[in-house]
């Protein structure tokens, strides 16, 4: 957010005021994207849609060719790729350069995964569960990298499936440490409450996974984007409610949901 706000200020003070564009949504949070739009930050789905100005590479990262294309077009590029995603890019590239067939554990088609895949080579494979692994692998020399917001269980399942084929992969666990901590803390909290509320965009992979993990230990788990989605009936006959949020959820959105829950509490007879 800070990089985008700074870019917007630079654009406003420039002579031609060409504008600021993000390549796709900056983060998977509709409210944040809406706020950026109100500040004049536009969204482009491809470099071809931007004729001039500042192009911000979103947190999910992109293929190197995309950045090169933007620079050759004369656009000023601001790279807001998450450092953890950049680490996954580097790991994928190193494995490829060492001759490994790279397996990316993550969601096929997700922008972060597509970016990692670009560094992993044309023959890289994207899998989310063991059944996604091809029956015939082109090589037994396998290197693994992981979408930064994946769960450890998904990674372990792929490793176990490969070992059953007598393949011992080189593993670069690129799951974000903060994501792992958040997941572990959310599961621990969900196991102690009657209702769990997960706050964040429905198009956010890490938020969705948080909700899924919480659901495994607390059946009354609800994923909401804003306080307006809270339903008072969810909290009937409860003594404890837990709140967690995805990595892309701003603090003010979490506070707003918390305040709404306190309001429900005050309305109890």
N, C-alpha and C positions, 0 to 999 in steps of 0.2 A: 504493500500500500504506500509506504513512504517513497519508494522509487517512482511510482505512478504520480503521486501528488507533486513531487519535485519536477517531474517531466511536464506536468500540466502547467506549473508556474513558469517554467522556461518557455513553453509554447506561447503562453499569454503575453509574455514580455518581448517575444521575438518580433521582428519587423513584419514578417508575413503572416504570423499567427496561423501556421499551417495545421495545427491541431495535433492531438495525441490519440493513438489507436492502440488497443490491445489486440494481439493475435489470438482470437477466441476469448472466452471469459477469463479474466485475470485469475480468479479462483472459482471453485464450484460453490458459490453462495449467491443466490439470486438477489438478496437484499444489498450486498456489497456491490454487485455489478450495477444495480439500479442507482445506488448512490454515486458511483463513478460516472454513470451516464448523465446524472444531474449536474455534475461538475464539468461536463463537456468532453469527457473521455469517451471516445467512440470505440466500437468493436468491429473488427474485420475478421472474416473467416479465412482469408488468404492474402498473401503479400500483394497479389495482383489488384486487390481492392483499394490499396493505399497508393496515392500518387505522390504525396509529399508529406513531410512532417516527421513526427517521432513514433516509432513502432516499439511497443513494449512486448517482450517475450514473456509469456505468463509463467507462473510458478511450475507448471508441469513440464516445461522445457519443450524443445523442438529438435528436429534433425539439423545437423550442421549446415546442410544445403539450404535450408530455409533462411538462416541468418545471412549466409553468403548472398542469397538472392536479394534480400532486403538491402544490404549494403551496396551491391552493384547497382541497385535502382536509385541510390542516392538518399535513402532513408536513414535517419539517425536511429540506431538500434540501442534500446535499453534492455539489458538482459536481466529479467527478474526471476530466472530459474532458481528454484529452491536449491540450496547447497547440497541437500541430501540427494536430490535428483541428479545433480551434477556428479556426485560421487558414484551413482549407479551408472551414469554414462561412461565415466572413466573406467569402471570395473568391467563393463561390457566390452569396451574397446580393447582393453588389455588382454582379456581372455581371447577375443577374436584374433589379435595380433600374435598370440602364442599358439594359434592353431586349434583352439577349442571350438566345437560346435556349441553355440550359446543357447541356453534355454532360459527364457525370461518367464518367471512366475508372476502372472498378473492377468488383468482383464484385456482380452483382445479388443482392439479398437479404442481403448482408453488413451487420451492424448499423452499421458506420461509414458505409457508402455510403448506407444508408437515412436516416441522420442528415443527411448532406450534401445528399441529394436534397430533404429537407424545406426547406432554405434556398434551394435552387435553383429552386423553383417547380413547380407541378403539371405543366407541360409538359416538365420536364427529362428527359433521356434518359440511361440508364446503358448503357455499352458496355465490353466488355473487349478486343474485337478488331474490325478493320474490318468484318467480316461482320455485326456487330451493329448497324451504322448503318442506319437506315431508308432505303429507296430514295428516298423523298420526304421531305425535311426541311421543317418548317413555316416555316423562316427560313434565310436565308443569313448572318445575323448570329449567328455561333456563338461562345460562350465555353466554354472548357474548364477544368475543375478535376479533380484526381486524388486517388483514394484514397491516403492517406499512405504505405501500404506497397507500392504498385505498383512495377513495374520501369520504368525510363525507356524501354525498348524498346516497351512497350505504349502509352505515351503517343505516342511518335514515329510508331508505325504508324497511329494514329488521325489524327494531324496530316497525315501523307502522304496518307491516303485522302481526307481532306477537300480537300486541295490539288488532288488529281486531279479533283475536282468543281468546281474554280475557286473554292473557298471558303478564305479565309485566316482561321483562327480567332484569337481573342484567347486566349492560353494563360496560365493561372495554374498553374505547376508546383508543386503542393502536396505532392509527394512529400517525406517527411521527410528532411532532410539526413543525419541519423544512419543512416537506413535505406539511403540511397544509398551511404554510406561502407561500411556493413556488407556490402552486396551486392558492391561492388567488391573489398573486401578478401577476401571469401569466395571469389570467383571466382579471384583471384590466388593464394590459398593452395591451392585445389583443384587448380590446374594444376601444382603442384609436389609433390604427395603421391600415394601409392599408393591410400590409402583416405581418404574424407572422412566425418566424422560430424557431423550437424546435430542440435542438441539443442533440443527445444521441443515444445509441444503440437501434435498433429495437426490440431486445430481452429484453429490460428493461421495466418492467411493469410500473414503475413510470413515465418514459419518455413518454411512449405511452399514459398514462392517461393525462399527461400534454397536449399533442397534441390534444387529444379528447376534453378536456375542452376548449382549445383555439379555436378549430373549432366551438364550440357552439356560440361564439361571433365574430369570425373573419373567414369567409369562406375561405379566402386565407391563410390557415395555412399549413406549410410544415414541415415534420419531416425528418431531415437529420442526417447522422452519421459523415459526413466530408464536407469540403468546396467543394470537387470535385463533390458533388451531387447537388450543387446549380445550378439553371437554370436562366440565365439572364432574360428570358422572364417573369418569375414570378413577376419581380419587375417593369414591364412596367407601366407607369402612376401611380407611387406611390410617396407620399411625406414623408411617415413615415413607417419604418420597425422595428418590435420588435424582440428581441431575448430572449429566455429562454432556460434552459437546465435541464436535469434530475439530480437527486442526484448523480448518478454514472458517470457523465460526468466531466472529468478533465478540469481545467481552460484553459489549453493550447489549447484544442479542441474548446472551446468557442471563444477564442481569434482568432484562425485561421479562423473561420466562420465569425467573425466580420470584420476581415481584408479583407476577400474576398468580403464582402458586400460593404465595403468602396471602393474597387477596381472597383466594378460595378458602384458606384456613380461617380467616377472620369472618367469613360468611357462614361458617358452621354454627348450627344452633347450640 
